[in-house]
């Protein structure tokens, strides 16, 4: 069992200071940097006496990865659900909520039911810089071909989408991602309001 001991700051700059720094940096190269821990929390293992330290960044990654696990666990039945993934560059939009709304509307028109989704913010120089990974679960697609409703265009630009053919592999890929700065009070990951499932008859 862990018992909290104390919390210690790791840097003097506030998140507002970091936000101002990032705005200048984004103007220069548009690439965000890995998130720097602001504080650490120290715990004592009451069983063996060892001290364990977690930073705020560790905690963000832990909660994000717990969400990723929950999504793939809920939709792991391939006889009921279809999984899709999208890579969404900042050049297309930095507001993923607007894009998700469009995807939901297009799917509704095509009678494709979306049960849930997750997204994470990521950065990679080899992968169009700042971007989002979006994974969503729909009802089973009986046709083998990729549905037209998920061939997304936004503001005249195409967005890469594909079936998630190896869910466990993709899940681990997302969980290994670093936590990056995105700006003051901006979310680094998110989910649908809940993870719906097919109702039992």
N, C-alpha and C positions, 0 to 999 in steps of 0.2 A: 504493500500500500504506500502511495506517495503522500507526503505531507509538505505543504508549502512552507518555504523558509523566508525568502525575500526576493524582491525585484530590483534589478539594477539597470540604469540607463547605459546604452552602448555608444550613443553619439549625442551631441548637443543640438544639432539642427532639428527643427520641428518638421512635421510633414508639409507645412506651408512653405518652408524654406526649400524643401525638396521639390515641391511643385514648381516654384519659380525657376529652380535650376533645370528642371526637365523641360520647361517651356523654351528656355534658351537652347538646350541641347537638341530638342526636336527641330528647332529652326535650322540647326546646323547639319544634322545628319538623319533625322527622323527615326532613329533607332533608340528605343528605350534600353535602360540598363537593368541588370538584376537588382532586385529589391534589397536594400541594406537593412539589417536588423536595427531597430530603434531601442529595444530593451531585451533583457533576458530574465527568465523566471527560474529560480532555484528551488528544487524539491529534494527532500531526503526520503530514501527508501527505508521505511520503518522496519523492514524485515532484515536487510543486510547492512544498513547504515550508509550505503553509497549515495553520493549526491548526483542528481540528474538535472541538467540544464536545458531549457527550451527557450528559443528566441521567438519573437512575434512572427517572424517569417516561417519558422518551423510550424507554428500553430496554424498559419494560413494554409500552408501546404498540406498539413494533416487534415484540416476540414475540407479542403478542395478534393483531396484524394478519397476521403470518406464518401463524398458526394458521387464521385466517379464510380466507386465500388457499388454504391446503392443503385445507381442507374443501370449498370450492366447486370447486376444481380436481379433486378426487377424484370428486365426484358431479355432474359437468357433463353427463353423457350422459342426456338426457331420455328416451331409449328404454329405459333400464334402471332409473333411479332417480326417486323422487318426493321433493320437498323440502317441508318444512313449517316454519312459524315460530310461536312462541308468545310472548306478552307476559305475564310472571308478576309481579304486584305483591308487594311485601314484606308487604302486608296479608294475602295468601294464605299465603305461606311465605317465610322467609329461609334455608331449607335446600333448595336446588334438587335436591340428590341424592335426597331422599325423593320428590320429585315425579317426577323422571326414572324412578325405580324403578317408580312407579305407571304411568306411560305405557308403559314396557316390558312390564309385566305385562298391561295392557289390550290392547296390540298383539299379544302372544303368544297371548292367548285368541282374538283375531280373525284369527290366521294372517297378520299383517302383520309382516314382518321389518325390524327396525331395523339398519342397517349402521353408522351412526355419528352423532355429534351434537357440537355446540359450544354454549357459552353464554357470555354476557358480562354483567357487572354494569353497570347504567346508572342515571342519575338524571335526572328531568325533571319540573318542576312541572306541566306540562300533560299528563303521561302517568303518572298515579298515583304520582308521587314515585319512591322507590327501587324498582327492579324488575330483572328478568332478561330478556334476550332469549335464547331457545332456538331453535336451528335443528337439525333432524334429517333424516336421509336414510333412506327406506324403499325396499322394492321397489316397482315400478310399480303404481299404483292404476288398474285397468282401468276401473272405473266413474268417471263424471265427477263424481259428488257427493262431498262431503267425508265421509270414513269416520267412522262412529259411535264407533269405538275411540279417536279423537283428539278427541272432544268431551269435554274433560276438566273434571271437577269435583273440587275438593279442599277438604276441611273445609267442605262446603256452598256453596262459592263457585265460580262458573264462571270459566274461563280462556280468554282469546281465543286462537284458533288458526286458521291459514289456510294454503292452499297458498302456496309461494313461486313466484309466477308470473314474476317477473323476477329471476333469481338474481344477475346482475351488478349490478343496481341495488341489491338488498338487501345484497350484499356490501360495496359502497362505502358504503352507509348505516351499516353496523356499523363499518367501518374509520375513519369520521370521528368516531366517538364519543370524547368526552374520557375520561380516566382519573380515576375518582372514589375518594375515601377510602371504605373499607368497615370499617375497624377493624384492629387489630393482628393481623398474620399471617392475615388472611382473604383468600381467593382472589378475584381480580377477573375471572377468566375460567377456562374449563375445557373439557374434551373427553372423549369416550369413550376407553376404554383404547386402542383403535386404530380406524382407519378401514377397516372391512372392505369388500370388494367382492364382486361376483357371481363365483363360481368358473367358470372356463372349462371347458367340457366337451371 
